[in-house]
């Protein structure tokens, strides 16, 4: 092996490889004898395509430029489904109307054209008889309302079924079609804080009954067992466990376990269990990583299903004994798989990548629990790895702490080409599940209540300092990067400590008062729980906001922002940039037209990752070969 400075190792993995070779798979279902799935197409302006196999080749069911993507809650979810006859029903991103498409034909609108473009949106779509049941979101002069509707498949109209709360999800009709169950919650709760399972007669939908849940109990994914009872997920025990509940209010746990059989509801239409033909439940549970298992609802017996190397699992559709899974692991590229429940055979349907880097360049994710000064912190570390190079004698590698968004998200060991992009060049990665992350129960999630900008920062610092104290990372060359809520943590850490040499914020929150005023409805009261309600917590809003603490900033910062972002508007990055200019902090601000909350276009993704790598090199003293140099703003002398 050749000795070369960490960060300057030549690597065959390019930023273009990360995007052009990738088409993240979103989900799958059976349509007759075919498997359909959705995938992100960065090379097609970031559209979501619905695909299937025809004669062994991937073919779009939904041709370009159509884009199956909902803007309900801005995160969407459940944007497409299929009829028994094999027609596609989808929410089109450009106008947010629902369309019906017979493969090979042209889409036909099922919902009316609103007076204001995209002001009426639909998500959580499912076909029931001659209707599409959906969550509808209506925007009218700044006011937002939602209800559950039935959209006639023949295009004759849309009728409202139930309303009465700020948010609704998981609409489910009873087997006899006389009742509807759904999940509801109101501001300032988020769905992982407190929701209610409601049931009403369709003859009198305003007279609903609450069967489960409260402002301090998160309930999700109701499924009818029969006309008198349902299954549902609840975290009343401190963990999202499965329960049966009857219409008269009797609640029975199916299996009490310190594990999460659910996850935060960021996208509508999510599913964490499926009822099998024999009445048992196919479940996914998490304690750090995911495990697939079959739960006997009568006895409570839980039988794990071995999926070698898989650490994350998402449920898709099922046909007989075959179930579709979106899964991945440290050595398993994320994608869509088919599992035969009888034989245990797992078959790849569609990888999320056209090609995966040579295994010799892939880092091995290692789960680590760091003991910080205040609490334990869970993380996954990825050490530098390249078959041709090693660091200089006595040199320690730079490390980048990745801070996930949410802040309720969760990370597990993964075959992530993005991490290999860094580690193959001699830059280590630590992926942090700071307090507030999901996958470790409600208490771990609640660590961030009122403590956003404190616990997340402390935990991320504890992780990188743990690496440095163990002699695995250079304490002078630690960087931090994150997006959205993770971007907030980046900016909060950089303005409140001197641990990091630099940081990169992707569409991160920088100022809370403006954020609350400008962000979308779904998250408009989110800060009530993370910081405190207004006006009582106004002092905390101001003292925690990174833009107000730039005096404590002493290192360069990279800001990356989509100009069409409705969740974290560009004003957040602009205000932080202006504050850095005023103080004379070296930085770069990259603003991308046509991009929203999460970059979807190929050219944007490539420019962002190359710029980030160049930025780290300039600050931490290495030159990554073949990477265009990012121009940093520096104060004039």
URURCOR-V597336 format. One record per residue. RES is the residue in three letters. PSI is psi in radians with two decimals (NA if undefined). OMEGA is omega as a letter, one per 30 degrees, with the letter a starting at -180 (NA if undefined). D_FIRST is the distance of its C-alpha to the first C-alpha in Angstrom with 2 decimals. Layout:
[[RES;PSI;OMEGA;D_FIRST] [RES;PSI;OMEGA;D_FIRST]]
This chain:
[[UNK;2.60;a;0.00] [UNK;2.31;l;3.78] [UNK;2.19;a;6.54] [UNK;2.57;a;9.35] [UNK;2.37;l;12.62] [UNK;2.42;a;13.37] [UNK;-0.33;a;15.59] [UNK;0.18;l;14.36] [UNK;2.31;l;11.44] [UNK;2.46;a;12.70] [UNK;2.47;l;14.07] [UNK;-0.12;a;16.27] [UNK;2.01;a;18.67] [UNK;2.88;l;21.55] [UNK;-0.59;l;24.66] [UNK;-0.62;l;26.71] [UNK;-0.67;a;24.87] [UNK;-0.60;a;25.93] [UNK;-0.90;a;29.53] [UNK;-0.49;l;30.26] [UNK;-0.05;a;28.59] [UNK;2.52;l;30.40] [UNK;1.36;a;34.01] [UNK;2.24;a;34.46] [UNK;2.29;a;37.06] [UNK;-0.52;a;39.93] [UNK;2.99;a;42.06] [UNK;2.73;l;43.83] [UNK;2.85;l;47.22] [UNK;2.30;l;49.18] [UNK;1.74;a;51.75] [UNK;-2.20;l;53.78] [UNK;-0.02;a;51.41] [UNK;2.75;l;48.72] [UNK;2.18;l;45.91] [UNK;2.59;l;45.84] [UNK;2.89;l;43.25] [UNK;2.58;l;42.51] [UNK;2.56;l;39.33] [UNK;2.35;a;38.35] [UNK;1.55;l;37.92] [UNK;-0.60;a;36.09] [UNK;-0.11;l;36.62] [UNK;0.83;l;40.36] [UNK;0.48;l;41.05] [UNK;0.39;a;39.85] [UNK;2.77;l;42.71] [UNK;2.04;a;42.91] [UNK;2.58;l;43.66] [UNK;2.23;a;45.29] [UNK;2.89;l;43.94] [UNK;2.99;l;44.63] [UNK;2.33;l;43.78] [UNK;2.02;a;46.16] [UNK;0.71;l;45.67] [UNK;-0.01;a;42.08] [UNK;2.50;l;41.24] [UNK;2.17;l;40.90] [UNK;2.47;l;44.04] [UNK;2.28;l;45.39] [UNK;-0.68;l;48.56] [UNK;1.85;a;48.84] [UNK;2.78;l;48.31] [UNK;2.58;g;47.11] [UNK;0.24;a;48.10] [UNK;2.59;a;49.44] [UNK;1.85;a;47.44] [UNK;1.55;a;48.09] [UNK;2.19;a;47.55] [UNK;2.63;l;50.00] [UNK;0.20;l;50.51] [UNK;2.27;a;52.46] [UNK;0.12;a;51.11] [UNK;-0.30;l;48.76] [UNK;-0.28;l;46.17] [UNK;-2.52;a;48.21] [UNK;2.49;a;47.53] [UNK;0.72;a;49.57] [UNK;-0.07;l;49.93] [UNK;2.73;l;50.66] [UNK;-3.07;a;52.29] [UNK;2.64;l;54.07] [UNK;2.89;l;57.61] [UNK;-0.45;l;58.70] [UNK;-0.07;l;59.58] [UNK;0.38;l;56.02] [UNK;2.54;l;56.49] [UNK;2.34;l;53.88] [UNK;2.19;a;55.13] [UNK;2.72;l;52.96] [UNK;2.13;a;53.08] [UNK;2.21;a;52.32] [UNK;-0.69;a;50.32] [UNK;-0.57;a;52.20] [UNK;-0.10;l;55.60] [UNK;0.25;l;54.96] [UNK;2.77;l;57.66] [UNK;2.34;a;57.38] [UNK;2.75;l;57.54] [UNK;2.32;a;58.11] [UNK;2.11;l;56.44] [UNK;2.13;a;57.29] [UNK;2.25;a;54.21] [UNK;-0.23;l;54.91] [UNK;-2.84;l;57.52] [UNK;2.52;l;57.70] [UNK;2.42;l;57.34] [UNK;2.19;a;60.72] [UNK;2.42;l;61.11] [UNK;-0.33;a;62.46] [UNK;2.63;a;62.81] [UNK;2.73;l;64.93] [UNK;2.12;a;63.70] [UNK;2.81;l;63.92] [UNK;-0.61;l;65.74] [UNK;2.23;a;62.57] [UNK;2.36;l;59.41] [UNK;0.31;a;56.99] [UNK;-0.25;l;59.34] [UNK;2.17;a;59.75] [UNK;2.74;a;56.63] [UNK;2.52;l;56.03] [UNK;3.11;l;53.37] [UNK;0.80;a;53.10] [UNK;2.42;l;54.73] [UNK;2.49;l;56.12] [UNK;2.19;l;58.75] [UNK;1.88;a;61.80] [UNK;-2.12;a;64.60] [UNK;0.23;a;65.62] [UNK;2.76;l;63.89] [UNK;2.04;l;60.50] [UNK;2.37;a;60.28] [UNK;2.80;l;58.24] [UNK;2.22;l;57.75] [UNK;2.40;l;59.25] [UNK;2.23;a;58.51] [UNK;2.26;l;61.06] [UNK;2.16;a;60.72] [UNK;1.79;l;64.02] [UNK;0.76;l;64.34] [UNK;-0.31;l;61.64] [UNK;2.48;a;62.79] [UNK;2.31;l;60.64] [UNK;2.78;a;62.07] [UNK;2.64;l;60.90] [UNK;3.03;l;62.58] [UNK;2.31;a;62.01] [UNK;2.84;l;63.51] [UNK;2.13;l;64.36] [UNK;2.11;a;63.67] [UNK;2.25;a;65.84] [UNK;-0.32;l;63.87] [UNK;-0.06;l;66.74] [UNK;0.28;a;66.34] [UNK;-0.17;l;69.68] [UNK;3.13;a;68.43] [UNK;2.27;l;66.64] [UNK;2.45;a;68.40] [UNK;2.40;l;67.41] [UNK;-0.94;l;67.23] [UNK;2.69;l;66.36] [UNK;-2.63;l;65.54] [UNK;0.17;l;66.32] [UNK;2.88;a;63.02] [UNK;-0.63;a;60.42] [UNK;2.56;l;57.76] [UNK;2.62;a;57.93] [UNK;2.91;l;55.46] [UNK;0.92;l;55.35] [UNK;2.23;a;58.80] [UNK;2.14;l;59.87] [UNK;2.49;l;63.24] [UNK;2.78;a;64.88] [UNK;-0.61;a;65.35] [UNK;-0.01;l;69.02] [UNK;0.21;a;68.24] [UNK;-0.33;a;70.59] [UNK;2.80;l;68.17] [UNK;2.40;l;65.00] [UNK;2.59;l;62.35] [UNK;2.94;l;59.85] [UNK;2.38;a;57.82] [UNK;2.61;l;59.11] [UNK;2.88;a;58.28] [UNK;2.75;l;59.44] [UNK;2.49;g;58.21] [UNK;0.17;a;56.73] [UNK;2.58;l;55.05] [UNK;2.79;a;51.80] [UNK;-0.32;l;51.62] [UNK;-0.07;l;49.33] [UNK;-0.98;a;51.91] [UNK;2.19;l;55.18] [UNK;2.97;l;56.64] [UNK;2.45;l;59.65] [UNK;2.01;a;60.20] [UNK;2.58;l;63.44] [UNK;2.41;l;65.69] [UNK;2.71;l;68.73] [UNK;2.39;l;71.24] [UNK;-0.33;l;70.90] [UNK;-0.40;a;74.66] [UNK;1.18;a;74.34] [UNK;-0.30;l;70.73] [UNK;-0.26;a;71.67] [UNK;1.23;a;72.65] [UNK;2.82;l;69.26] [UNK;2.37;l;68.50] [UNK;2.03;a;65.46] [UNK;-0.42;a;64.20] [UNK;2.55;l;61.07] [UNK;2.89;l;59.25] [UNK;-3.02;l;60.02] [UNK;-0.20;l;58.53] [UNK;0.34;l;56.43] [UNK;2.13;a;55.53] [UNK;2.09;l;53.17] [UNK;2.43;a;54.35] [UNK;2.89;l;52.67] [UNK;1.22;l;52.88] [UNK;2.50;l;56.38] [UNK;2.25;a;57.07] [UNK;2.32;l;60.57] [UNK;-0.85;l;61.20] [UNK;-2.90;a;64.80] [UNK;-0.13;a;67.50] [UNK;-0.04;a;67.88] [UNK;2.79;a;64.37] [UNK;2.80;l;60.78] [UNK;2.70;l;57.28] [UNK;2.79;l;55.38] [UNK;2.35;l;52.41] [UNK;2.57;l;53.32] [UNK;0.50;a;51.60] [UNK;-0.42;l;54.87] [UNK;-0.09;a;53.24] [UNK;-0.16;l;50.35] [UNK;2.57;l;48.17] [UNK;1.76;l;48.61] [UNK;2.95;a;50.32] [UNK;2.46;a;52.51] [UNK;2.74;l;56.30] [UNK;2.52;a;59.37] [UNK;2.38;l;62.22] [UNK;2.85;a;65.74] [UNK;-0.34;l;68.02] [UNK;0.11;l;70.19] [UNK;0.09;l;67.30] [UNK;2.22;a;66.18] [UNK;2.24;a;62.44] [UNK;2.17;l;60.56] [UNK;2.41;l;56.90] [UNK;-0.63;l;55.28] [UNK;1.99;l;52.63] [UNK;2.17;a;52.02] [UNK;2.47;l;48.35] [UNK;1.27;l;46.12] [UNK;2.67;l;44.02] [UNK;2.04;l;44.34] [UNK;0.46;l;45.73] [UNK;-3.13;a;45.57] [UNK;2.90;a;43.80] [UNK;2.38;a;45.02] [UNK;1.42;l;47.09] [UNK;-0.58;a;45.52] [UNK;2.27;l;46.18] [UNK;2.71;l;49.44] [UNK;0.11;a;49.58] [UNK;2.71;a;46.86] [UNK;2.33;a;47.19] [UNK;-0.06;l;45.94] [UNK;2.79;a;48.15] [UNK;2.41;l;50.07] [UNK;2.11;a;53.27] [UNK;2.96;a;52.98] [UNK;-0.50;a;55.89] [UNK;0.12;l;56.70] [UNK;-0.20;l;56.98] [UNK;2.90;a;53.77] [UNK;2.27;l;51.21] [UNK;2.12;a;47.64] [UNK;2.75;l;45.92] [UNK;2.21;l;42.68] [UNK;2.65;a;42.25] [UNK;2.32;l;39.67] [UNK;1.48;a;38.64] [UNK;-0.97;l;35.29] [UNK;2.92;a;34.41] [UNK;2.55;l;36.82] [UNK;2.28;l;38.55] [UNK;2.39;a;40.81] [UNK;2.81;l;43.95] [UNK;2.19;a;47.52] [UNK;2.18;l;50.21] [UNK;1.92;a;53.67] [UNK;-0.35;a;55.93] [UNK;-0.79;a;58.80] [UNK;-0.33;a;57.20] [UNK;0.03;l;54.20] [UNK;2.40;a;51.91] [UNK;2.08;a;48.33] [UNK;1.96;a;46.16] [UNK;2.59;l;42.46] [UNK;2.11;a;40.83] [UNK;2.15;l;37.33] [UNK;1.66;a;34.91] [UNK;2.11;l;31.53] [UNK;-0.05;a;28.86] [UNK;2.27;a;31.39] [UNK;-0.23;l;31.78] [UNK;2.39;a;34.12] [UNK;2.35;l;37.24] [UNK;2.40;a;39.98] [UNK;2.43;l;43.12] [UNK;-2.67;a;44.47] [UNK;2.99;a;47.47] [UNK;2.53;l;48.70] [UNK;1.92;a;50.65] [UNK;-2.19;a;51.96] [UNK;0.08;a;49.20] [UNK;2.22;l;46.41] [UNK;2.50;l;45.04] [UNK;2.39;a;42.65] [UNK;2.37;l;39.84] [UNK;1.98;a;37.52] [UNK;2.92;l;34.55] [UNK;3.04;a;30.82] [UNK;-3.01;a;28.27] [UNK;-0.49;l;24.72] [UNK;0.22;a;23.89] [UNK;1.99;a;27.09] [UNK;2.34;a;27.47] [UNK;2.42;l;30.74] [UNK;-2.94;l;33.61] [UNK;2.27;a;36.98] [UNK;2.74;l;37.41] [UNK;2.20;l;40.50] [UNK;2.19;l;41.14] [UNK;1.94;a;43.81] [UNK;-0.37;a;45.38] [UNK;-0.80;a;47.00] [UNK;-0.36;a;44.09] [UNK;0.10;a;41.27] [UNK;2.27;l;39.39] [UNK;2.12;a;37.25] [UNK;2.34;l;36.90] [UNK;2.28;l;35.14] [UNK;-0.85;a;37.74] [UNK;1.98;l;35.86] [UNK;2.64;l;32.33] [UNK;-0.02;a;32.04] [UNK;2.41;l;29.30] [UNK;-0.63;l;29.49] [UNK;2.64;l;25.80] [UNK;2.43;l;23.17] [UNK;2.64;l;19.48] [UNK;2.35;a;17.18] [UNK;-0.41;l;16.99] [UNK;-0.34;a;13.20] [UNK;-0.01;a;13.76] [UNK;2.26;l;16.78] [UNK;2.74;l;17.06] [UNK;2.06;l;19.27] [UNK;2.27;a;22.49] [UNK;2.12;l;23.75] [UNK;2.26;a;27.42] [UNK;2.48;l;28.14] [UNK;2.01;l;31.51] [UNK;2.49;l;31.54] [UNK;1.71;l;34.57] [UNK;3.09;a;35.77] [UNK;-0.38;a;38.73] [UNK;-0.41;a;41.12] [UNK;2.92;l;39.83] [UNK;2.55;a;37.04] [UNK;2.25;l;34.70] [UNK;2.47;a;32.86] [UNK;2.93;l;29.54] [UNK;2.27;a;26.42] [UNK;2.54;l;22.98] [UNK;1.86;a;19.85] [UNK;2.71;l;16.66] [UNK;2.46;l;13.84] [UNK;2.17;l;11.65] [UNK;2.21;a;9.26] [UNK;-0.24;a;7.31] [UNK;-0.21;a;5.02] [UNK;2.67;l;5.16] [UNK;2.85;a;6.47] [UNK;2.92;l;9.72] [UNK;2.70;a;11.07] [UNK;2.19;l;12.48] [UNK;-0.03;a;15.69] [UNK;2.43;l;15.42] [UNK;2.56;a;16.78] [UNK;2.65;l;16.44] [UNK;2.70;l;19.51] [UNK;2.55;l;21.39] [UNK;2.17;l;24.07] [UNK;2.09;l;27.01] [UNK;2.23;a;28.51] [UNK;1.98;a;32.27] [UNK;2.88;l;34.10] [UNK;-2.91;l;37.53] [UNK;-1.44;g;40.84] [UNK;0.34;a;40.63] [UNK;0.09;a;41.42] [UNK;-3.14;a;38.40] [UNK;2.47;l;35.94] [UNK;2.61;l;32.25] [UNK;2.85;l;30.56] [UNK;2.30;a;27.04] [UNK;2.61;l;26.35] [UNK;1.63;a;24.11] [UNK;1.87;l;24.40] [UNK;-0.48;l;22.63] [UNK;-0.76;l;23.62] [UNK;-0.70;l;21.55] [UNK;-0.53;l;18.52] [UNK;-0.67;l;19.33] [UNK;-0.86;a;18.61] [UNK;-0.54;l;15.96] [UNK;-0.22;l;13.64] [UNK;0.02;l;13.96] [UNK;0.38;l;13.29] [UNK;2.08;l;17.00] [UNK;2.79;l;18.41] [UNK;2.40;l;21.73] [UNK;2.14;a;24.68] [UNK;2.05;a;27.58] [UNK;2.23;l;30.77] [UNK;1.30;a;33.94] [UNK;2.89;l;36.11] [UNK;2.27;a;39.74] [UNK;-0.30;l;41.66] [UNK;2.71;l;39.21] [UNK;3.04;l;40.64] [UNK;-0.03;a;39.67] [UNK;0.35;l;40.75] [UNK;2.95;a;44.52] [UNK;-0.67;a;47.09] [UNK;-0.71;l;46.84] [UNK;-0.71;l;43.18] [UNK;-0.70;a;44.12] [UNK;-0.11;l;47.08] [UNK;-0.41;a;45.06] [UNK;-0.07;l;44.90] [UNK;2.08;a;48.67] [UNK;0.04;a;49.87] [UNK;0.32;l;46.48] [UNK;2.28;a;44.49] [UNK;-0.06;l;42.64] [UNK;-1.18;a;42.69] [UNK;-0.77;a;41.24] [UNK;-0.68;l;38.58] [UNK;-0.84;a;37.48] [UNK;-0.73;a;37.64] [UNK;-0.68;l;35.65] [UNK;-0.71;l;32.83] [UNK;-0.71;l;32.67] [UNK;-0.65;a;32.72] [UNK;-0.84;a;29.65] [UNK;-0.60;l;27.46] [UNK;-0.56;l;28.91] [UNK;-0.69;l;28.18] [UNK;-0.78;a;24.47] [UNK;-0.76;a;24.66] [UNK;-0.46;l;26.81] [UNK;0.00;a;24.37] [UNK;0.39;a;21.60] [UNK;-0.33;a;19.62] [UNK;2.61;l;20.52] [UNK;1.99;a;21.35] [UNK;-0.30;l;25.17] [UNK;-0.13;a;25.59] [UNK;1.10;l;23.59] [UNK;2.24;l;25.25] [UNK;2.89;a;26.68] [UNK;2.40;l;29.16] [UNK;2.58;l;30.13] [UNK;2.83;l;32.86] [UNK;2.57;l;35.62] [UNK;-2.07;l;39.37] [UNK;-0.57;l;40.12] [UNK;-0.57;l;36.44] [UNK;-0.64;l;36.95] [UNK;-0.82;a;39.86] [UNK;-0.69;l;37.67] [UNK;-0.93;a;35.17] [UNK;-0.63;l;38.04] [UNK;-0.69;l;39.79] [UNK;-0.72;a;36.75] [UNK;-0.53;a;36.10] [UNK;-0.08;a;39.78] [UNK;0.01;a;40.33] [UNK;2.93;l;37.33] [UNK;0.47;a;34.82] [UNK;-0.64;a;31.87] [UNK;2.53;l;30.11] [UNK;-0.42;a;28.81] [UNK;3.04;l;29.93] [UNK;2.69;l;30.92] [UNK;2.16;a;31.54] [UNK;2.04;l;34.79] [UNK;2.01;l;35.47] [UNK;0.92;a;39.28] [UNK;2.68;l;39.75] [UNK;2.33;a;43.08] [UNK;-0.42;a;43.90] [UNK;2.21;a;47.67] [UNK;-0.69;a;49.74] [UNK;-0.79;l;53.31] [UNK;-0.67;l;52.49] [UNK;-0.83;a;50.12] [UNK;-0.63;a;52.90] [UNK;-0.53;a;55.33] [UNK;-0.36;a;53.19] [UNK;3.03;a;51.10] [UNK;2.95;a;52.27] [UNK;-0.73;a;54.73] [UNK;-0.70;a;52.43] [UNK;0.19;a;50.59] [UNK;-0.37;l;53.46] [UNK;0.18;a;54.30] [UNK;-0.65;a;50.83] [UNK;-0.33;l;50.67] [UNK;-0.73;a;53.81] [UNK;-0.57;a;51.75] [UNK;-0.56;l;48.55] [UNK;-1.00;a;50.40] [UNK;2.84;a;54.15] [UNK;2.71;l;57.08] [UNK;2.57;g;58.73] [UNK;-0.02;a;60.74] [UNK;-0.62;a;60.34] [UNK;0.34;a;56.62] [UNK;-0.63;l;56.76] [UNK;-0.70;l;55.68] [UNK;-0.68;l;52.52] [UNK;-0.72;a;51.81] [UNK;-0.67;a;51.93] [UNK;-0.49;l;50.15] [UNK;-0.46;a;47.21] [UNK;2.15;a;46.70] [UNK;-0.59;a;43.59] [UNK;-0.43;l;45.50] [UNK;-0.03;a;47.96] [UNK;0.38;a;45.31] [UNK;-0.37;l;43.48] [UNK;-0.44;l;44.74] [UNK;0.02;a;42.15] [UNK;2.27;a;39.31] [UNK;0.26;a;37.14] [UNK;2.82;a;33.97] [UNK;2.67;a;33.31] [UNK;2.45;l;34.02] [UNK;2.18;l;33.36] [UNK;2.27;l;36.27] [UNK;2.24;a;36.17] [UNK;2.35;l;39.52] [UNK;2.32;a;41.35] [UNK;-0.22;l;44.74] [UNK;0.42;a;46.49] [UNK;2.00;l;45.40] [UNK;-0.17;a;48.53] [UNK;-0.95;l;46.84] [UNK;1.62;a;45.23] [UNK;2.74;a;47.05] [UNK;-0.42;a;45.57] [UNK;-0.48;l;47.94] [UNK;-0.89;a;45.62] [UNK;-0.67;a;42.70] [UNK;-0.74;a;45.16] [UNK;-0.67;l;46.80] [UNK;-0.69;l;43.55] [UNK;-0.80;a;42.46] [UNK;-0.65;l;45.85] [UNK;-0.63;l;45.59] [UNK;-0.67;l;42.22] [UNK;-0.76;a;43.79] [UNK;-0.64;a;46.67] [UNK;-0.25;a;44.49] [UNK;0.55;a;42.15] [UNK;2.20;l;38.92] [UNK;2.40;a;36.17] [UNK;3.02;l;35.68] [UNK;2.45;l;35.57] [UNK;2.00;a;37.96] [UNK;2.00;a;37.20] [UNK;2.29;a;40.24] [UNK;2.04;l;40.20] [UNK;2.50;l;43.48] [UNK;0.11;l;44.23] [UNK;2.58;a;41.78] [UNK;-2.42;a;42.97] [UNK;1.52;a;41.53] [UNK;2.07;a;38.10] [UNK;2.30;a;36.82] [UNK;-0.35;a;37.50] [UNK;2.51;a;37.15] [UNK;-0.85;a;34.05] [UNK;-0.59;l;34.23] [UNK;-0.81;a;34.71] [UNK;-0.73;a;31.80] [UNK;-0.84;a;29.42] [UNK;-0.70;a;30.85] [UNK;-0.82;a;30.79] [UNK;-0.63;l;27.13] [UNK;-0.68;l;25.96] [UNK;-0.72;l;28.36] [UNK;-0.77;a;27.17] [UNK;-0.76;l;23.51] [UNK;-0.71;l;24.72] [UNK;-0.84;l;27.01] [UNK;-0.72;a;24.41] [UNK;-0.77;a;22.34] [UNK;-0.67;a;25.50] [UNK;-0.69;a;26.58] [UNK;0.13;l;23.43] [UNK;0.69;l;22.00] [UNK;2.81;a;19.16] [UNK;1.82;l;19.37] [UNK;2.10;a;18.21] [UNK;2.45;l;17.90] [UNK;0.17;a;20.72] [UNK;2.16;l;22.84] [UNK;2.49;a;26.43] [UNK;2.24;l;27.44] [UNK;2.36;l;29.99] [UNK;2.11;l;33.04] [UNK;2.45;l;33.99] [UNK;2.28;l;37.58] [UNK;2.59;l;38.03] [UNK;2.48;l;41.38] [UNK;2.51;a;42.96] [UNK;NA;NA;43.23]]
